[in-house]
Amino acid sequence: MLRAMSKNSFLILTVGLAALILVIGATGLKRETDLNNYAVGGGPPEVIESPTQTTTTSAVIVVYLTAGYEPVIVTIRKGETVSWINRSEEMMQVASDPHPTHDFYPGFDQLYGVGQGQTYTFTFDKPGIWNYYNHLNPAHAGRIVVI
């Protein structure tokens, strides 16, 4: 009886461990896949928990969704690059304030719209607070704080 119980316990333990390994592996695979959807320039992006992101990396990602930009406010250091990725079904055209001249930060203007899956990248070499919006949908706006 003790020997049979040990075999049953061993079998239950083995099946339980196998199930745990499968769950952990599947969760890790999904997370890696999700991060790959946003990866730019050699590494996963930082996880954003609040509307403000401070980073020490050389590239930051802002995702354009149907509801607007995420994150809305990004804080970076002078010389760092921001990449906007269009994940919506709408066109995206990142443009510096004010509308329609876009001249608060000369050069910070995408000049044309891009569709889903396409990107716009800009390197900020001037400290300041730089507001921007989607020229094709001005209600969608964001801010880059360069320190």
Secondary structure, DSSP 8 states (H G I E B T S, - for coil): -HHHHHHHHHHHHHHHHHHHHHHHHHHHHHHHHHHHTT--SSS------SSEEE--SSEEEEEEETTEEESSEEEE-TT-EEEEEE-SSS-B-EEESSTTT--SSTT-B--S-B-TT-EEEEE--S-EEEEEEETTEEEEEEEEEE-
